[in-house]
Amino acid sequence: MYIIVTVLTTLALRAAAQGGCDPATNCPLPNCRCFLDSAVPGGLNVSDVPQLVVLTMDYALNEEYEPLYNQIFSVANPNGCEIRGTFFVQDKTSNLGLVKRYADGGFEIGINSIDGTIPATEGDMLNMMKTVKQDLKTAGVAENSIKGVRLPQLATSGDTEFIAMGNNGLLYDAGCVTSQYDQQLNYKWPFTYDFPPTDNLCTTGTSPTKNFPGKWQILVADLTWQGNKCPSPAGCGNVTTKKDAFDFLYNNFATHYEGNREPYIIVLDPVWVKTDFKLEGTIQFVDYLRAAFNDVWIVTANQLLEWVQTPTKKADLNTFAPFQC
């Protein structure tokens, strides 16, 4: 009986906490955003909202993958700056000198793991983030630019992960895959854990149950291909041609663009980019976005958060400081 009462009390407190989140009073931008807030940041009209596309890469960044990724990032945003993405790097399999060159070139560098395994304890999690961050700093990546985490296998570790993030000065997680909020009518903007949601949001692992003020969550909405769902392009089967790869990426883009313009998060990994026709379809998709749309911006995860924190109309983005070269 005691256990049941305790569980019910905890759920009630969490529900009350999230229900008490008010963007006008106790959770205003730029450092807080309510999970339940479905409005466009800043109250902008959808017609004024840019479509932000975030290309994220996981695991190794080394000489094997450098020429593959370089082919994807060969076009410019509407302001003339070359598009950039976020690498969540695996320490032991990455060339940290190469990682620094990418960082110097405007790419964002985040933390994935030491060797591809998920830390089992709070102490292990803390040590992993500390180790990878220190190695990146030693390689010359600016400490204040290392802000994000995505654990291996798009898993999450709830409070354990966010405690370690806080102790290592990290701002956001970008590995919570959601199959609940993956439709045009319910996509989510990034939010903070000042007031944690009542339910677990993540398909693999858990989202935090405690309050973590100012710590952000970038959800990764499941993608859809031929009636099936997957968290990343590599996770969906029956993509057998360059056209399939393009259609897969574009059709999921369209559900965002034709809706409320919530950010479109794409998870690329070595399995996907090492397949020639999938890489070619990805390049075609990126090139098409930039050729066909003047209100689509391909940005890093941190640039996305900077836009959410300071919502800016698409007509004014050419001078928006976080998107400059």
FIBA-832143 format. One record per residue (C-alpha): residue number from 0; x, y, z. Coordinates in steps of 0.25 Angstrom, whole numbers. Layout:
! FIBA-832143
> resi|c1|c2|c3
> NUM|X|Y|Z
...
This chain:
! FIBA-832143
> resi|c1|c2|c3
> 0|0|0|0
> 1|11|10|4
> 2|18|7|-10
> 3|5|10|-17
> 4|2|23|-10
> 5|17|28|-12
> 6|16|25|-27
> 7|2|32|-28
> 8|7|44|-20
> 9|20|45|-28
> 10|11|45|-41
> 11|2|55|-35
> 12|13|64|-31
> 13|19|63|-45
> 14|6|66|-52
> 15|4|78|-43
> 16|18|83|-46
> 17|16|82|-61
> 18|2|88|-60
> 19|8|100|-52
> 20|17|103|-64
> 21|13|117|-69
> 22|21|123|-81
> 23|16|137|-77
> 24|20|136|-62
> 25|29|125|-57
> 26|35|120|-70
> 27|38|131|-80
> 28|49|130|-91
> 29|60|131|-93
> 30|64|120|-82
> 31|51|113|-80
> 32|40|107|-88
> 33|28|99|-84
> 34|27|85|-90
> 35|12|87|-91
> 36|14|100|-99
> 37|9|97|-113
> 38|11|111|-118
> 39|22|116|-127
> 40|33|122|-119
> 41|31|137|-118
> 42|16|135|-122
> 43|20|137|-137
> 44|11|134|-148
> 45|14|121|-155
> 46|15|129|-168
> 47|27|137|-161
> 48|34|124|-156
> 49|46|119|-163
> 50|47|104|-165
> 51|60|99|-157
> 52|66|86|-162
> 53|76|80|-152
> 54|86|70|-158
> 55|93|62|-147
> 56|103|52|-148
> 57|107|41|-138
> 58|119|33|-134
> 59|132|33|-141
> 60|138|46|-148
> 61|150|41|-155
> 62|157|40|-169
> 63|148|29|-174
> 64|135|38|-172
> 65|141|52|-175
> 66|139|52|-190
> 67|125|46|-189
> 68|120|57|-179
> 69|127|68|-187
> 70|119|64|-199
> 71|106|67|-191
> 72|111|81|-186
> 73|114|87|-199
> 74|103|98|-200
> 75|99|111|-193
> 76|88|116|-185
> 77|80|128|-190
> 78|90|138|-184
> 79|101|132|-192
> 80|108|124|-180
> 81|111|110|-183
> 82|101|100|-176
> 83|106|93|-163
> 84|102|82|-154
> 85|105|76|-141
> 86|114|64|-138
> 87|112|56|-126
> 88|126|49|-125
> 89|130|36|-120
> 90|144|38|-114
> 91|152|26|-117
> 92|148|24|-131
> 93|149|39|-135
> 94|161|47|-140
> 95|161|58|-130
> 96|170|67|-139
> 97|160|65|-150
> 98|149|68|-140
> 99|156|81|-137
> 100|156|85|-151
> 101|141|83|-153
> 102|139|91|-140
> 103|148|102|-146
> 104|140|102|-158
> 105|127|105|-151
> 106|121|91|-148
> 107|116|88|-134
> 108|123|77|-126
> 109|115|70|-116
> 110|117|57|-107
> 111|113|43|-110
> 112|122|33|-103
> 113|136|28|-100
> 114|135|15|-108
> 115|120|14|-112
> 116|115|8|-99
> 117|105|14|-90
> 118|110|17|-76
> 119|103|8|-66
> 120|104|17|-53
> 121|103|31|-49
> 122|118|31|-46
> 123|121|25|-60
> 124|112|35|-67
> 125|119|47|-60
> 126|132|41|-63
> 127|129|39|-78
> 128|124|53|-80
> 129|136|58|-73
> 130|146|50|-81
> 131|140|53|-94
> 132|139|68|-91
> 133|153|68|-86
> 134|159|61|-98
> 135|151|70|-108
> 136|157|82|-100
> 137|171|76|-101
> 138|169|75|-116
> 139|166|90|-116
> 140|151|90|-117
> 141|146|102|-109
> 142|140|98|-96
> 143|129|108|-97
> 144|124|102|-110
> 145|122|88|-105
> 146|108|88|-100
> 147|100|76|-105
> 148|99|61|-102
> 149|94|49|-110
> 150|96|36|-104
> 151|99|23|-112
> 152|87|16|-119
> 153|78|28|-117
> 154|76|24|-103
> 155|74|33|-91
> 156|77|32|-76
> 157|67|41|-70
> 158|72|48|-57
> 159|85|41|-57
> 160|89|47|-70
> 161|84|61|-67
> 162|91|61|-53
> 163|104|58|-61
> 164|101|69|-71
> 165|99|79|-60
> 166|112|75|-54
> 167|119|76|-67
> 168|113|90|-71
> 169|105|84|-83
> 170|92|90|-88
> 171|84|80|-95
> 172|81|66|-99
> 173|77|62|-113
> 174|75|47|-112
> 175|61|45|-107
> 176|53|39|-119
> 177|38|40|-118
> 178|28|32|-124
> 179|17|40|-117
> 180|20|53|-123
> 181|23|50|-137
> 182|11|55|-145
> 183|9|68|-152
> 184|-1|72|-142
> 185|7|69|-129
> 186|22|71|-132
> 187|29|78|-121
> 188|38|90|-120
> 189|50|89|-111
> 190|47|91|-96
> 191|53|91|-83
> 192|52|82|-70
> 193|49|93|-61
> 194|35|86|-60
> 195|37|72|-64
> 196|26|65|-72
> 197|18|55|-65
> 198|21|43|-75
> 199|33|37|-80
> 200|35|43|-94
> 201|47|35|-99
> 202|45|22|-107
> 203|58|16|-102
> 204|62|20|-88
> 205|55|30|-79
> 206|53|45|-78
> 207|56|53|-65
> 208|46|52|-54
> 209|53|63|-46
> 210|54|78|-49
> 211|66|82|-57
> 212|65|98|-59
> 213|70|103|-72
> 214|74|89|-77
> 215|68|87|-91
> 216|62|75|-98
> 217|62|74|-113
> 218|53|62|-117
> 219|55|54|-129
> 220|42|50|-135
> 221|41|37|-141
> 222|41|37|-156
> 223|31|30|-165
> 224|34|22|-178
> 225|24|13|-185
> 226|16|12|-173
> 227|27|8|-163
> 228|33|17|-153
> 229|48|18|-149
> 230|57|28|-141
> 231|67|30|-152
> 232|68|28|-167
> 233|77|16|-164
> 234|66|10|-156
> 235|56|9|-167
> 236|57|-3|-177
> 237|53|-4|-191
> 238|61|9|-195
> 239|67|2|-207
> 240|70|14|-217
> 241|75|28|-218
> 242|60|32|-220
> 243|56|25|-208
> 244|66|32|-200
> 245|62|45|-205
> 246|47|43|-204
> 247|48|37|-190
> 248|56|50|-185
> 249|47|60|-193
> 250|33|54|-189
> 251|37|55|-174
> 252|42|69|-177
> 253|29|73|-183
> 254|20|69|-171
> 255|28|79|-163
> 256|29|90|-174
> 257|14|89|-177
> 258|10|89|-162
> 259|15|98|-151
> 260|29|98|-155
> 261|35|91|-143
> 262|49|87|-145
> 263|52|75|-154
> 264|63|67|-147
> 265|71|57|-156
> 266|80|46|-149
> 267|91|42|-159
> 268|101|31|-156
> 269|112|23|-163
> 270|103|12|-166
> 271|94|22|-175
> 272|105|30|-181
> 273|114|18|-185
> 274|103|13|-194
> 275|106|20|-208
> 276|91|22|-212
> 277|87|27|-198
> 278|98|37|-198
> 279|94|42|-212
> 280|80|43|-208
> 281|83|51|-196
> 282|92|60|-204
> 283|81|62|-214
> 284|71|65|-202
> 285|80|76|-196
> 286|83|82|-209
> 287|68|82|-213
> 288|64|89|-200
> 289|74|100|-202
> 290|70|102|-217
> 291|55|101|-215
> 292|52|108|-202
> 293|57|122|-197
> 294|51|120|-183
> 295|58|107|-180
> 296|71|108|-172
> 297|80|96|-169
> 298|86|99|-155
> 299|93|92|-143
> 300|86|88|-131
> 301|91|99|-123
> 302|87|109|-134
> 303|73|103|-133
> 304|73|106|-118
> 305|78|120|-120
> 306|66|123|-129
> 307|56|117|-120
> 308|62|126|-109
> 309|61|138|-118
> 310|50|136|-128
> 311|53|143|-140
> 312|44|145|-153
> 313|49|138|-165
> 314|50|152|-172
> 315|60|156|-162
> 316|69|144|-161
> 317|80|149|-171
> 318|84|158|-159
> 319|81|148|-148
> 320|95|148|-141
> 321|95|133|-137
> 322|93|129|-152
> 323|105|137|-157
> 324|118|131|-162
